[in-house]
Amino acid sequence: MTASVTVSTIELISLVLFVIALLHTFGAKSFEILAHRYPAHGGIFHLLGEVEVVFGFWAMVLIVMMAVVGSGADAIAYAESRHYTEPLFVFVVMVVAASRPVLEFVRSAMAITANIVPIPTTAALVWLGLAAVPLLGSLITEPAAMTLAALMLAPQIFCRGVPEWLKYGALGVLFVNVSIGGTLTSFAAPPVLMVAATWQWDSAFMAANFGWKAAIAVLINATVVTFLLRKHIQAAKDVSKDKAVPWLVSSVHLLFLAGVVMFAHHPVIFMGLFMFFIGYTQAYKRYQNPLILKEGLLVGFFLAGLVVLGGMQQWWLQPIVSSLEPLALFFGALGLTAITDNAALTYLGSLIVGISDEAKYMLVAGAVAGGGLTVIANAPNPAGVALLKAGFNDNSIGALGLLLGALLPTLVAGLLFLL
């Protein structure tokens, strides 16, 4: 009897802490404002204003509460029972994808393509960053696509001089496009990966049922926001003055990236590759920029916190998911994605016995379409926030601004998936 009460108590505490973490996420920008207003305590306010810290902090509180309500052994056992492969992978792939040789290779490829497109080069580069790179995520995974797109677009549109509302509109498009852009294959988007093996969805199935619709939505979203931005786009960064990266160095970096992506579900292998990668960058330091280790670690910390807190929400989320009819499930997944990770939602769906094929489709479609609404909706979003927040007022991205910016591209994606 005591055990059931204890479990119920922990579940209730976990829900309360999850809600507090959500509210903290939405109010993170206000802490940055307080940091400027009260500089004597600016340090603690800046820490509380870091979106990437929020879920890690409240996950720590949950573990402490587990130890208080139950026992230290129970708390440790729960923490160790979580799977942290995704946070580790996002950290590693962010750092590798953001390395100068990889970034310059992608920029060069985009510049060649931009010269062919019959629109001004600066606008073409923005359009490619918002359309082609998210679709590339179906091959290199969504976190890598988010990292590359964010670093390419930051000096052009996520910078001073561009109206704040347009930056939020572009951010919403980027997040939505990355979320749906990985659905052309069965291994690149976290919410698809959670169900692909269980439901036997291969890449051919994904391309036929999701991919072409996602591609159309990505192109529409990118075209509209690029048109709105056309008068405010900054010139692309000129890297011609930097020491040219030899093709061999770039090739080795691309091989490291390919290896990390190939072994994305085997942390021992991709962490080993990462150690070799660190050594290689030191050996050819003259062709490198500082690696984004801090940003990558913060994003990994955020996702690990989400794993710990989200792991205790199954008791109320799964009954909701299992009780909805297919169309209601689409809209339910779309809405629930805004307050929880979309991969967690589809994972819960994969546990439902006897779920119909139509319900399977609607669940995944709603989860990926809503992946840009909030920071926590899709695993790559914290990476985008970490890399782009410096271009926004108070060096912070507001949750309401992101939500409003993502509404229209989410609507476009949703309508295409409902075809």
CORQUIRA-V983436 format. One record per residue. RES is the residue in one small letter. SS is DSSP state (~ for helix, > for strand, _ for the rest). OMEGA is omega in radians with two decimals (999 if undefined). D_FIRST is the distance of its C-alpha to the first C-alpha in Angstrom with 1 decimal. Layout:
res = {RES	RES}
ss = {SS	SS}
omega = {OMEGA	OMEGA}
d_first = {D_FIRST	D_FIRST}
This chain:
res = {m	t	a	s	v	t	v	s	t	i	e	l	i	s	l	v	l	f	v	i	a	l	l	h	t	f	g	a	k	s	f	e	i	l	a	h	r	y	p	a	h	g	g	i	f	h	l	l	g	e	v	e	v	v	f	g	f	w	a	m	v	l	i	v	m	m	a	v	v	g	s	g	a	d	a	i	a	y	a	e	s	r	h	y	t	e	p	l	f	v	f	v	v	m	v	v	a	a	s	r	p	v	l	e	f	v	r	s	a	m	a	i	t	a	n	i	v	p	i	p	t	t	a	a	l	v	w	l	g	l	a	a	v	p	l	l	g	s	l	i	t	e	p	a	a	m	t	l	a	a	l	m	l	a	p	q	i	f	c	r	g	v	p	e	w	l	k	y	g	a	l	g	v	l	f	v	n	v	s	i	g	g	t	l	t	s	f	a	a	p	p	v	l	m	v	a	a	t	w	q	w	d	s	a	f	m	a	a	n	f	g	w	k	a	a	i	a	v	l	i	n	a	t	v	v	t	f	l	l	r	k	h	i	q	a	a	k	d	v	s	k	d	k	a	v	p	w	l	v	s	s	v	h	l	l	f	l	a	g	v	v	m	f	a	h	h	p	v	i	f	m	g	l	f	m	f	f	i	g	y	t	q	a	y	k	r	y	q	n	p	l	i	l	k	e	g	l	l	v	g	f	f	l	a	g	l	v	v	l	g	g	m	q	q	w	w	l	q	p	i	v	s	s	l	e	p	l	a	l	f	f	g	a	l	g	l	t	a	i	t	d	n	a	a	l	t	y	l	g	s	l	i	v	g	i	s	d	e	a	k	y	m	l	v	a	g	a	v	a	g	g	g	l	t	v	i	a	n	a	p	n	p	a	g	v	a	l	l	k	a	g	f	n	d	n	s	i	g	a	l	g	l	l	l	g	a	l	l	p	t	l	v	a	g	l	l	f	l	l}
ss = {_	~	~	~	~	~	~	~	~	~	~	~	~	~	~	~	~	~	~	~	~	~	~	~	~	~	_	~	~	~	~	~	~	~	~	~	~	_	~	~	~	~	~	~	~	~	~	~	_	_	~	~	~	~	~	~	~	~	~	~	~	~	~	~	~	~	~	~	~	_	_	~	~	~	~	~	~	~	~	~	~	_	_	_	~	~	~	~	~	~	~	~	~	~	~	~	~	_	_	~	~	~	~	~	~	~	~	~	~	~	~	~	~	~	~	~	_	_	_	_	~	~	~	~	~	~	~	~	~	~	~	~	~	~	~	~	~	~	~	~	_	~	~	~	~	~	~	~	~	~	~	~	~	~	_	_	_	_	_	_	_	_	_	~	~	~	~	~	~	~	~	~	~	~	~	~	~	~	~	~	~	~	~	~	_	_	_	_	_	~	~	~	~	~	~	~	~	~	~	_	_	_	~	~	~	~	~	~	~	~	~	~	~	~	~	~	~	~	~	~	~	~	~	~	~	~	~	~	~	_	_	_	_	_	_	_	_	_	_	_	_	_	_	_	_	_	~	~	~	~	~	~	~	~	~	~	~	~	~	~	~	~	_	_	_	_	~	~	~	~	~	~	~	~	~	~	~	~	~	~	~	~	~	_	~	~	~	_	_	_	_	_	~	~	~	~	~	~	~	~	~	~	~	~	~	~	~	~	~	~	_	_	_	~	~	~	~	~	~	~	~	~	~	_	_	~	~	~	~	~	~	~	~	~	~	~	~	_	_	_	_	~	~	~	~	~	~	~	~	~	_	_	_	_	_	_	~	~	~	~	~	~	~	~	~	~	~	~	~	_	_	_	_	_	_	_	_	_	_	_	~	~	~	~	~	~	~	~	~	~	~	_	~	~	~	_	_	_	~	~	~	~	~	~	~	~	~	~	~	~	~	~	~	~	~	~	~	_	_}
omega = {3.14	-3.11	-3.12	3.09	3.14	3.13	3.14	3.14	3.14	3.12	3.12	3.11	-3.13	3.12	3.12	-3.13	3.10	3.11	3.10	3.12	3.09	3.13	3.09	3.11	-3.12	-3.12	-3.06	-3.10	-3.13	3.10	3.07	3.08	3.11	3.13	3.11	-3.09	-3.12	-3.05	-3.14	3.12	-3.07	-3.09	-3.11	3.11	3.09	3.13	3.13	3.14	3.10	-3.12	-3.08	-3.10	-2.92	-3.03	3.05	3.13	-3.09	3.02	3.09	3.10	3.12	-3.14	3.10	3.13	3.07	3.13	-3.12	-3.09	-3.14	3.10	3.11	3.14	3.11	-3.12	3.13	3.14	3.13	-3.13	-3.12	3.14	3.14	3.10	-3.05	-3.13	-3.09	3.07	3.12	-3.12	-3.13	3.09	-3.08	-3.06	3.05	-3.08	-3.11	-3.10	-3.11	3.13	-3.02	-3.14	3.12	-3.09	-3.14	3.08	-3.14	3.12	3.13	3.12	3.13	3.13	3.09	3.13	-3.12	3.13	3.13	-3.10	-3.05	3.03	3.13	-3.03	-3.12	3.12	3.13	3.13	3.09	-3.13	3.12	3.11	-3.12	-3.08	-3.04	-3.09	3.05	3.09	3.06	3.11	3.09	3.10	-3.04	-3.09	-3.08	3.12	3.11	3.11	3.11	-3.13	-3.12	-3.12	-3.12	-3.12	3.09	-3.02	-3.06	-3.11	-3.09	-3.08	3.12	-3.05	3.12	3.12	3.08	-3.13	-3.06	-3.10	3.09	3.10	3.10	3.07	3.12	3.12	3.10	3.10	-3.14	-3.10	3.13	-3.11	3.09	-3.12	-3.13	-3.08	3.13	-3.04	3.08	3.09	-3.06	-3.02	-2.97	-3.11	-3.10	-3.14	3.09	-3.12	-3.10	-3.05	-2.98	-3.10	-3.11	-3.08	3.11	3.06	3.08	-3.07	3.11	3.10	-3.12	-3.13	-3.08	-3.04	-3.11	-2.92	-3.06	3.09	3.11	-3.13	3.11	3.13	3.12	-3.12	3.12	-3.11	-3.11	-3.11	-3.11	-3.07	3.07	3.08	3.13	-3.09	-2.88	-3.09	-3.03	-3.07	3.11	3.10	3.12	-3.14	3.10	-3.11	-3.06	-3.11	3.12	3.09	-3.09	3.12	3.13	-3.10	-3.13	3.11	3.11	-3.13	3.13	3.10	3.12	3.08	3.06	3.13	3.12	3.13	3.11	3.13	-3.10	-3.10	-3.07	-3.09	3.14	-3.02	3.13	-3.12	-3.05	3.04	3.06	3.06	-3.13	3.10	3.07	3.13	3.11	3.12	-3.14	3.13	3.09	-3.13	3.14	-3.04	-3.06	3.13	-3.04	2.84	3.11	3.12	-3.08	-3.09	-3.13	-3.13	3.14	3.12	3.12	3.11	3.08	3.11	3.10	-3.09	3.09	3.07	3.11	3.09	-3.10	-3.13	-3.10	-3.12	-3.14	-3.07	-3.07	-3.04	3.10	-3.13	-3.04	3.08	3.10	-3.11	-3.05	-3.07	-3.03	3.00	-3.02	-3.10	3.08	3.12	3.09	-3.11	3.07	3.10	3.11	-3.13	-3.11	3.11	-3.13	-3.09	3.07	-3.11	-3.08	3.09	3.09	3.12	-3.10	3.07	3.10	3.10	-3.12	3.14	-3.10	-3.12	3.06	3.13	-3.06	3.12	3.13	3.12	3.09	-3.12	-3.08	3.13	-3.11	3.14	3.12	-3.11	-3.11	3.13	-3.14	-3.03	3.13	-2.99	-3.12	3.13	-3.03	-3.03	-3.08	-3.02	-3.12	-3.05	3.10	3.09	3.10	3.12	-3.11	-3.05	-3.02	-3.01	-3.14	-3.14	-3.12	3.10	-3.13	3.14	-3.09	3.12	-3.12	-3.12	3.14	3.11	3.10	-3.13	-3.14	3.14	-3.09	-3.04	-3.09	3.09	3.06	3.10	3.11	3.14	-3.13	3.13	3.13	-3.13	3.12	3.09	999}
d_first = {0.0	3.8	5.4	5.4	6.4	8.7	10.1	10.8	12.4	14.4	15.6	16.8	18.5	20.1	21.5	22.9	24.5	25.8	27.5	28.9	30.3	31.9	33.5	34.6	36.2	38.1	39.2	40.2	43.9	43.8	43.0	46.2	48.1	46.7	47.7	51.3	51.3	49.9	51.3	50.4	46.8	47.6	45.8	42.3	43.0	44.4	41.3	39.0	41.5	41.2	39.3	38.6	36.7	34.3	31.5	31.8	31.4	28.3	26.8	27.3	25.6	22.5	22.5	22.9	20.0	17.7	19.0	18.4	14.9	13.8	16.6	20.2	19.6	17.1	19.7	22.5	21.0	20.4	24.0	25.4	23.8	25.9	29.3	32.1	35.1	36.0	36.2	38.3	40.5	41.2	42.2	44.5	46.1	46.7	48.6	50.6	51.5	52.6	55.0	58.6	60.0	57.4	57.8	61.6	61.6	59.6	61.8	64.9	63.8	62.9	66.3	68.2	66.4	66.9	70.6	70.7	68.8	71.4	69.9	70.2	68.7	66.5	64.9	64.7	62.7	60.2	60.0	59.4	56.8	54.9	55.5	56.6	54.2	51.0	52.2	52.9	49.1	48.8	50.5	49.6	46.1	45.2	44.5	47.9	49.6	48.0	49.2	52.8	53.1	51.9	54.4	57.2	56.7	56.0	59.7	60.8	58.6	55.7	58.1	60.0	62.4	60.3	59.0	55.3	54.5	56.1	54.2	50.9	52.3	53.2	49.8	48.1	50.4	49.8	46.0	46.1	48.8	47.0	43.8	45.7	48.4	46.3	45.7	49.0	47.2	43.8	43.1	44.0	41.7	38.0	36.6	38.9	38.1	34.4	35.3	38.7	37.8	35.1	37.4	40.6	42.3	45.2	47.7	50.1	47.5	46.6	50.3	51.0	48.1	47.3	49.9	53.0	51.3	49.8	53.3	55.0	52.5	52.9	56.7	56.6	54.3	56.3	59.6	58.8	57.5	60.4	62.9	61.4	61.5	65.0	66.8	64.3	63.8	64.8	66.8	65.0	64.8	67.9	67.0	70.6	71.2	68.4	69.2	68.9	66.1	67.6	66.5	65.3	62.9	61.6	61.2	59.1	56.8	56.5	55.7	52.9	51.5	51.8	50.1	47.1	46.8	47.2	44.4	42.2	39.1	39.9	39.3	40.9	44.1	44.5	43.6	46.2	48.7	47.9	48.9	52.1	52.6	52.4	54.9	57.2	57.2	58.3	61.0	62.4	61.6	64.8	63.5	60.1	58.7	55.8	52.6	49.9	47.4	46.0	45.5	43.9	41.5	40.4	39.9	37.9	35.8	35.2	34.1	31.8	30.1	29.8	28.3	25.6	24.9	25.5	23.2	20.2	21.8	21.4	18.5	21.0	24.3	24.0	23.4	26.5	28.6	27.8	28.5	32.0	35.3	37.6	39.8	36.9	35.1	38.2	38.2	34.4	34.6	37.7	35.9	32.5	34.6	35.8	32.4	31.1	32.7	34.4	33.5	29.8	30.4	32.4	30.0	27.3	29.9	30.7	27.2	27.8	28.9	32.2	33.1	36.9	39.6	40.5	37.0	37.0	40.3	39.3	36.1	38.1	41.1	39.2	37.3	40.6	42.6	40.3	40.2	42.7	41.2	39.4	39.2	35.7	36.6	38.2	38.0	41.7	41.8	40.9	43.8	46.1	45.0	45.5	49.0	50.3	49.0	52.1	54.2	52.4	52.9	51.1	50.4	47.2	46.2	44.7	41.8	43.6	46.8	45.3	43.6	46.9	48.8	46.6	46.6	49.9	49.6	46.1	47.7	50.4	47.9	45.8	48.9	50.1	46.8	46.9	50.3}
